[in-house]
Amino acid sequence: MKVRLNWVFISLFTLGLSATALAADASLLKPPRGAKVAIVMFEDLQCPDCSKAYSIVWEAANTHKIPVVLHDFPLPMHNWAFEAAVWARFFDKTSADLGNAFRKFIYANQIQVTRDNLLQWVQKFGDDNKTAIPLAKDPDGKLKELVQADYSLGQRIGVEHTPTIWVVGNGGVSQPLVEEVKVREKLGQMIEEMLSKAQPAVAAQVNPTPKAAARKKSIVKTPKKAG
C-alpha cells in the first residue's frame, strides 16, 4: 500500500481533454443523480489510513451537505478486509445508516480486529444495534459480487492504494470533473471549488430504471450517525 499524505498534487481530468485510458476511466466517477458534487472513496476496512480518512470524509460531506459514495477495495495483503466488506454490505441491506455505522465501528476498533475474531466484533455490533447475525450472511453470493464489482471498478480506474478519494462534480455531459484528493486538509476547499464549477443538479427520478436503481444501491447517503 502506498501512502501519499505529503503529496501536494491534485489530478484534474475532463472527458474531452484526453484520449488516454486514465481520463476515460476517471469519467466513470460522477455524482449520483440529484447531486452537483459528491465525495467518492475507495476503502479497505483493514487499512489504518482509511480509519483516519473516514471521519474526515464524512465531516466534510456533512458540512457541505453532499453525498458520499463508498466503494470497496480490500487489498490482497489484508487477511480480513474482504470478509469485513461483505459484512458491511450485509448491514447495508437493512439501511445505509446501519452499514455506515458498522464501517465506523470497525475502523474505531480496527487495531483489535483479526481474521480469527472478526465474527465476534460483527456479533457485538449486531447486539448493540439489535440486529440478528445469521449463520450465512450471503447465501446466494450477491454481497460478495458487489464487493468484487467495486474492486474491479477500482482496478479499471487505476486505484493502487487505500484510501483513494475523489471529489466528483457534474460539469455536464461533455465535461464531468474529477479531482483526486491527495492532501486531505484541502478537502473542504476542493469541494467548494467543485461546487462553483458544477452544473445545476438533475432531479432524482421518482421511478428509476433498473440500471439507475442498481447504481443507487452503491450510493451511501450522508447520515448523522456516520458523520
C-alpha positions in Angstrom: 0.0 0.0 0.0 1.3 3.4 -1.0 0.9 6.3 1.4 0.8 9.7 -0.3 0.0 12.0 2.6 2.7 14.5 1.7 1.9 14.9 -1.9 0.6 18.3 -2.8 -0.8 17.4 -6.2 -4.3 17.3 -7.5 -5.2 15.5 -10.7 -7.9 17.1 -12.8 -9.5 15.0 -15.6 -12.1 16.1 -18.2 -13.6 13.7 -20.6 -12.9 15.8 -23.7 -9.3 16.8 -22.9 -7.6 13.5 -23.4 -7.9 10.1 -25.2 -5.8 8.3 -22.6 -7.3 5.3 -20.8 -6.8 7.1 -17.4 -9.0 10.0 -18.4 -11.7 7.7 -19.8 -11.7 5.7 -16.6 -11.9 8.8 -14.4 -15.1 9.8 -16.3 -16.8 6.8 -14.8 -16.9 8.7 -11.4 -19.9 11.0 -11.4 -22.1 12.4 -8.6 -25.4 10.5 -8.1 -28.4 11.9 -9.8 -29.7 14.9 -7.9 -26.3 15.9 -6.6 -24.0 18.5 -8.1 -20.9 17.2 -6.2 -20.0 14.1 -4.3 -17.1 12.5 -2.5 -16.0 9.1 -3.8 -13.9 7.0 -1.6 -12.3 3.6 -2.3 -11.8 2.0 1.1 -10.3 -1.1 2.8 -11.7 -1.7 6.3 -8.4 -3.2 7.5 -6.4 -0.1 6.2 -5.1 2.1 9.1 -5.1 5.2 6.9 -8.7 4.6 5.9 -9.7 4.6 9.5 -8.2 8.1 9.8 -9.7 9.4 6.5 -13.2 8.0 7.1 -14.2 10.6 9.7 -12.6 13.4 7.7 -14.6 12.5 4.6 -17.9 12.3 6.5 -17.3 15.6 8.3 -16.6 17.3 5.1 -19.7 15.8 3.4 -21.9 16.8 6.3 -20.6 20.3 6.4 -21.2 20.8 2.7 -24.3 18.7 2.5 -23.1 16.5 -0.3 -23.3 12.7 -0.6 -20.5 10.2 -0.1 -20.1 7.2 -2.5 -18.2 4.4 -0.9 -16.5 1.6 -2.9 -14.9 -1.5 -1.5 -11.3 -2.0 -2.4 -10.0 -4.7 0.0 -6.3 -5.1 -0.6 -5.0 -8.7 -1.1 -2.4 -8.1 1.7 -5.1 -7.7 4.3 -6.5 -11.0 5.5 -9.9 -10.0 6.8 -10.7 -6.8 4.8 -12.8 -8.7 2.1 -14.9 -10.5 4.7 -15.5 -7.3 6.6 -16.6 -5.6 3.4 -19.1 -8.3 2.8 -20.5 -7.8 6.3 -20.8 -4.1 5.7 -22.8 -4.9 2.6 -25.0 -7.2 4.8 -25.8 -4.3 7.2 -26.4 -2.0 4.2 -29.3 -4.2 3.3 -31.1 -3.0 6.5 -30.2 0.6 5.9 -27.3 2.8 4.6 -27.1 4.3 8.1 -26.5 0.9 9.7 -23.9 -0.1 7.1 -22.0 3.2 7.7 -22.3 2.7 11.4 -20.7 -0.7 11.0 -17.8 0.7 9.0 -17.3 3.4 11.6 -17.4 0.7 14.3 -14.8 -1.5 12.6 -12.5 1.5 12.0 -12.8 2.5 15.6 -11.8 -1.0 16.8 -9.6 -1.9 13.9 -6.4 -2.4 15.9 -8.1 -5.2 17.9 -9.8 -6.9 15.0 -8.2 -10.1 13.5 -9.3 -12.7 11.0 -10.0 -15.0 13.8 -12.1 -12.7 15.9 -13.9 -10.6 13.2 -17.1 -12.5 13.7 -17.1 -11.7 17.4 -16.9 -8.0 16.5 -19.7 -8.4 14.0 -21.8 -10.1 16.7 -21.0 -7.3 19.2 -22.1 -4.7 16.6 -25.3 -6.7 15.9 -26.1 -7.0 19.6 -25.5 -3.3 20.2 -27.8 -2.4 17.3 -30.4 -5.1 17.9 -29.7 -6.8 14.6 -29.6 -10.6 14.3 -26.5 -12.1 12.8 -27.3 -15.1 10.6 -25.1 -18.2 10.2 -24.9 -17.5 6.4 -24.7 -13.8 5.7 -24.5 -14.2 1.9 -26.1 -17.4 0.9 -26.5 -16.5 -2.8 -23.2 -14.8 -3.1 -24.8 -11.4 -4.1 -23.0 -9.4 -1.5 -19.6 -10.9 -2.5 -20.3 -9.9 -6.1 -21.0 -6.3 -5.0 -17.6 -6.2 -3.3 -15.9 -7.8 -6.3 -17.6 -5.3 -8.7 -16.3 -2.4 -6.7 -12.8 -3.8 -6.7 -12.9 -4.3 -10.4 -14.1 -0.7 -10.9 -11.1 0.5 -8.8 -8.7 -1.6 -11.0 -10.2 -0.1 -14.2 -9.7 3.4 -12.9 -6.2 2.7 -11.7 -6.6 2.6 -7.9 -3.4 1.4 -6.3 -3.8 2.2 -2.7 -6.4 3.0 0.0 -7.9 5.3 0.8 -8.2 6.8 -2.7 -10.6 9.7 -2.5 -12.1 11.9 -5.3 -14.2 15.0 -5.3 -16.6 14.5 -8.2 -18.6 17.3 -9.9 -21.2 17.3 -12.6 -19.6 19.5 -15.2 -22.2 18.5 -17.8 -22.3 15.5 -20.2 -19.3 16.6 -22.1 -17.1 17.7 -19.2 -17.5 15.7 -16.0 -15.0 16.9 -13.4 -12.9 14.6 -11.2 -10.3 15.6 -8.7 -8.3 13.2 -6.7 -7.7 14.3 -3.1 -4.0 14.0 -2.2 -4.0 16.4 0.7 -7.0 15.8 3.0 -6.7 19.2 4.7 -7.7 20.7 1.4 -10.8 18.6 1.0 -13.2 21.3 2.1 -11.6 23.8 -0.3 -11.8 21.3 -3.2 -15.5 20.7 -2.5 -16.2 24.4 -2.6 -14.3 24.9 -5.8 -16.0 21.9 -7.4 -19.4 23.2 -6.4 -18.6 26.5 -8.1 -17.8 24.7 -11.3 -20.6 22.2 -11.3 -23.8 22.5 -13.4 -27.3 22.5 -11.8 -28.1 19.1 -10.5 -30.6 16.9 -12.3 -33.5 16.0 -10.2 -33.6 12.4 -9.0 -36.1 10.2 -10.8 -39.1 9.0 -9.0 -39.2 5.7 -10.8 -35.6 4.9 -11.7 -34.7 2.5 -14.4 -33.2 -0.9 -13.3 -29.8 0.4 -14.3 -30.2 3.6 -12.2 -31.7 1.7 -9.3 -28.6 -0.6 -9.3 -26.3 2.4 -9.2 -28.4 3.9 -6.3 -27.6 0.9 -4.2 -23.9 1.7 -4.2 -24.6 5.3 -3.0 -24.2 6.0 0.6 -26.2 9.0 1.7 -24.9 11.3 4.4 -26.3 10.0 7.7 -25.8 11.8 11.0 -24.7 8.6 12.6 -21.7 8.2 10.3 -20.6 11.8 10.5 
